[in-house]
C-alpha cells in the first residue's frame, strides 16, 4: 500500500481541544452569527478521536484510528460519520417556492415532491453563495442543506413581501451519515420502513433506532449512502444504537479526513477550498446547472453571460508522480511559469498516487498534459486529469 506524505502545513496551529475546552465550551444565546465552538449531539458517545477539526462552529472528529483504515470502511462496508454542521435551513409558506427558485440556477419546479438535488445558491452577479443539497417535501416546504456559507442571510434578505418563513436547524438537527456498499442493509436492519425503494436523492421520514429521523439518500462520498437528520434530544441514544449496527456489519467510525479523501477521488467540490463567492458555476464546471428556460431569476443574466464568455481558467484534476501530496495553494507550473493553482489534494488509496484538483489556464487544460506542481520549492511531475478520478459514471452511488 502506498505511503503518502505531506510537508507540514505551517498555516495550521495544532490544538488539543479537549484539554482546554472543559465540559461546556459554548452556550447558544440565540445569535444567528456563525461564531463560537460547539459540540455535536454525538460528541459524548462517539468515542475517542485522535484529531479534531472545526466545521461551521462544530468540533468534529477528523481521525479516530487511521484515515486510510477509515477510508476502507467507506469503500468496503460502511463508515459512520458525524457530518453535523451541514446546516438545515427550512423554507416554508405560500411563496417559498418562488423565493428559492429566484436564488438558484436550477429549476425547482421540475423537482418532484419527496426528492432532492445538488445545487448552488447565487448572488445576483452570479457568484456562488454556497453549494448544498436542496430538498423538496412539497410546494410549500423545502430544506436547504449547506455548510458555512451565507445561505441563511441570502434567503432572509430576499424575502421582501413574500409570505415565507425561515428556520435554521443548525443547533437543533444534527446529522449522521452512513456511507458505503452495506449502508442500505445496515439501515434496513434498524429502520421501521424499508429503504429499498428510496432512489438516489430520495428521502424518507421514519423511526430509525426507535428515534424519529429524516433520511436522504445523499452523501459526500459518491458511494451508496444516506444522511440522517435527528433532533439533538435523541442524538446520543440514536448514535450509540446506529454505531452498534454499523460495527456488527463490519463497518466502523470514519472521521472527516477519510471523508475528504473519498470526496476528492469523487471530484466533489468543497466550499471555501475549491470555490467561493468570487466564482460562478461556470468557473467550477457546474454550467449544466444554469437554466435558460425557467422564468426570470436574479442571477440569470449574469450566468447566461458567463456561459457565453470564454473562460481564462478551467477546474480540473491532477495526478502526481511519486508520493508527495501538495497543499492547497501550491502553484501549477509549466516551463517555469505559474499556470494554475491547487485547491484540494490527497493521497488516493484506490489509485496509489497523490491526486489534486484546482485551476489551470484553459489552453493547458488538456487531459494527459504534463505539468509540475511546486510543492514548497520541490517540483513534482503531474498530468492533467478528468474528474471523478474513480467511478466516473457514479455507478456506486446508484447501486
N, C-alpha and C positions, 0 to 999 in steps of 0.2 A: 504494500500500500504506500502511495506517495506521501512523503513528509513535506508539508508546505511550511514556509517561513515568511515572516514579515519583519521588516525593520521596526523598531519601536516608534510608535506614533506619539511624538512629544506634545502634540496638541491635547492629548487626553491625560488628565490627572487622576490616577487611581485613588479610589476612596473606599475605605472599609465602612460601608453604610451602617451595618448592624452595630458596629462598635460606638458610633457617635449619635445615632438617632434616638435611642431609647424606645419605649413601647409605643408611644403615640406621637409620631413625627409631624403630623399635620391635622389640623382641625378645619373642617369646612364651615366657613362663616356665611356661605351663600353667595359669595362673589363669583361672577362669571368669568373673571380674568383667569387665564390658564397659568397659575403660579403655584408654588409650594411643592411639597413632596408627599405622596400618599402611598399607602399600602393597598394592594388589591384585596378583594374579599377572600382570595385563596391563599394569601401570604402565610398565615399561621399554620396551614395544614399541607402546604405544597411540598415541604421537605427542604433539606439544606441545599443551598446553591453555593457554588464556589465564587461566582462572579455575578454582579448585577449591572443593570443599566436603567436609565430613566426614559420612559416613553409617555409623552403627553401628561406629565406630572405624576405618573405612577412608577414605583420602584418594581422592576421586573427581573426575574431570573434570566441571566444571559447564558450561563453554563452550569449544569449540575455535576456531571462527571467528566465528559469529554465531548466536544461539539461534533466530532466525527461519529462517535458512537450514537449520539442522539439523532444525528442526521440519518443514520441507517435505521433507526426506529421508524422514522417518517417514510423511508423508502421501502422497507421490507415488511413492516407490520403496521404500527400506528404510533405516532408521537402525540402526547398530550401537552398542550402548550397554553400558557396563560397569555392571552392577547388583549387583556384589559388595557384600556387607553385608546382602543378603537372606539371612538365616541359615537353613540347613537343620538341623533337629533331627530325628534319626531315632529312631523309637519301634518297638521290636521285642519279640517274646516272646509267649507264650500269652495273656497278659492285656492285651496292648497295645490291642486294640480296646475293651475295657472301660474302660481309662484315658482314651483320647481321647474316647470317647463321653460320658464323665462330665463333661468340661470344656468342651464346646461345645454350642450350642443346636441345631445341625443334626444330623440322624441319620446317623451314619457307616455304619450297617448298610445303608442304602439306596444308598450309593455303590458302584458296581461296581469290581472289581479293574481296575488299569491306567487309572484315571480320577482326576481331581482336582476339587475345588470351592473356591469362595471362602467363607470362614467367619471367625468370631471365636472366641477363647477367652475365657471369662468367669470372674470371681471368683464366689464363692457369692452375693454380694449383687447380681449382675447386671452389675457394672461390667466394661467391656471391658479385658482384659489386652493384647490385640493382635489385629489382623486379619491375614489371610495366606491363602496357598494351601495347602490340605490335600491331600496326595497319598496314594492308597491303592494299594500294589503288590499286597498280598494281605491276608488277615485277621490276619497277624502281622507285617506290615511297613508302616510309614507314615512319611511326611515331613510335618513342619510347616515351611513356608517363610514366615518372618516377617521382622521387622527389629529395631529397637532395643528392643522391648518385653521383658517378663519372662516370655516363654513357657517358656523352659527351666526357670526356677525354679518356675513353676506346675506343670509336668509332674512335675518331680522331687519336689516337696513333697507331691504327691498319689498317689505310687506306693503307699505303705503296704505291705501284704503282697502286692501284685500281683507276678506273675512278669513283670517288664518290664525292659528295658534301654534307656537313653537314650544318644545320642551326638550332640554338636554338631559340625557340619562347617563352622562359621564360618571357621576358618582352614585348611581342607583342600579344600573345594569352593568355587570361585569361579564367578561367574555372568555370562555374556554374554547379551544379548538382541538379537534381530533382529526389528524391528517395521516393518510396512508392507506394502503390497499385493504386493510382489515377494518377500517373505520366504520363502515356501514354495518358489518356484522357485530362489532362491539356495541354500537349504539342500539341496534335492534335488540340486543340481549338485556338492555336496561330501560327500554322505552316502551310506553304503553301502546304506541302506534308504530307501524312498520314504516321504515324509510325506503323500502324497495322501489316505490313509485315516485319518490321525490327526485325530479330531474336536476341536472346541473343548474344552479342559480334558482332552484325552487326553495320553498320554505314550508315549515310545519310548526304548529303550536301543539305541545303535548307535555305530559309529565315524563321526565327523564330522571332516573334515580329517585322517583317519587317526589320530584320537585317540578313546578310549572316553569317551562322554558319556551323560548322561540329558537328554532333551529333553521339555519340557512345552509344549503349545500354550496359553500364557498370556502375560500381559504387563501393563504399567501404562498402556496406551495406548488400549484398546478398538479397536485395529486388528488385522488379521491379523498374528499374531506368535508368537514362540517364545522361551522362556527355556532356556538351555543350561548345564548344570552340569558343570564339568570339574575334575578334580584339579589342584591348583596345580602339580604336577610337569610337567604337559603344557600349562599355561596360555599361556606365551609363544608357542610354536610354533603352537598352536591359534589364537590370536588373530591372529597375522600372516597365516595362511592364510585365515581367515574374513574378515578385513578386505579382502584382495585380491578374494575372491569378491563381496563386497558392492560394492566400488568398480567392478568390471567390469560389474556390473548397473546402474550409475548411482546407487547409493546412497552413503552415507558415514557417518562417525562422527557421533554425536549425544551431547551432554552431558546432564547431569541437568536443566539449565534447560529445554531443549526438551522433555524428557520430562515435566516438571512442567506446561508449557503444555498439552500434549495430555491429561494426566490430568485437569486441571481442566475442559477442554472436555468430557471424557467423564463428568464428575461422579464421579470416583473419589476416595474418601476417602484422607487421609494421616494416619496415626497420629502424634500429637503436635502436629498443627496443627488438624485438624478434630474430633478427639475424643481422649479418654484414659480412664483408669480411672474417672473421675467420670461417664462416660456409659454408658448401656445401649444395646443395639442399637435399641431403640425411639427413643431420642433422636436417632439419626443416620439414620433411615429404613431400618433393616435388620430391621424387625419380621418380615418374611417368613422370616427365618432361624429363628425361635423355634418349635421343635416342641412341640406339646402331646400328641402321640400316641406318641412313643417312651417307653421306660421311664424311671424316675427318673434325674435328673441334678442335679448340685449347684445350678445356678442356676435350675432350672425354676420353683420357687415365686416367686422374685423377678422373673423375666422375665414370667411369666404375669400377675403383679400389675401390672407396668409396662405391659403391653399394655392392661389394663383401666382404667388410670388416664388421665384427660385430661391431656395434656402441656401445660406452660406455653409451651414454645418448639418451633419446627419448623426442621429443617435444610432450607434452600432455596438456590436460585441467585439471583444478581442480575446484571442487565445495565445497565451505566452509559452515560450520555451523555458525549460528549467523548472525551478520550484519557488522562485521568488515571487511573492504576491505583492503587487503595487498597492499604494494607498490612494484614496480619493484625493484628487488634486494633482496627482502626478501627470506630467506632460506626455503627450504622444508626439514623437519626433520623427521627421523624415528628412534625410540629407542635411542634418544639423539644425533644422528649423522646427519650431513647435507648430504642429498642425492639428492638435486636438487635446482633449483633457479626459482623464479617468474620473468617473463619478462613483462607481461601485466595483468592488473586486472581492475575490475569494479564491481559495483552492477548491477545485471540483473533485470530490471523491469519486464521482462516476466516471470522469474523464481522465483523472490522474494528472491534471495540469492546472496551473493558475488560469483563471478567466476573469474578464472585466467587462464593464460597459462604460460608455461615455460618448463624447462628441469628437467628430473628425471633420475636416473640411470636405465638402460634398464631392469634390473632384478626386479625393483619395478614398472615398467610401466604396471600395471595390472588394468584394468578398475574396479572401485569399491574399490580398496585398500585404506585403511585409512592411512593418514599421518598427520603431523602437519605443520602449517606454522608459522614461527617465525615472528610475527608482532611487531617488536620493543621490544622484550622481553615478549610479550604476545602470548602464543602459542594457535593457533586456529585449530580445527579439520577440516580436508578436506578429500575428496576422489578423487582419480584419475578418470578422465572422458575423454570420447572421444569428439572431436570437429567435426563439429559445435555443440554448445550447444543446439540450436534450429534449426528446419527445416534442418535436415541433408541431405535430398535429394534435397535441393535447389529448391523446388517447387515454392517458392515465386518469385525468380528472373526469372524463366522460364514461369511465368504466361502469 
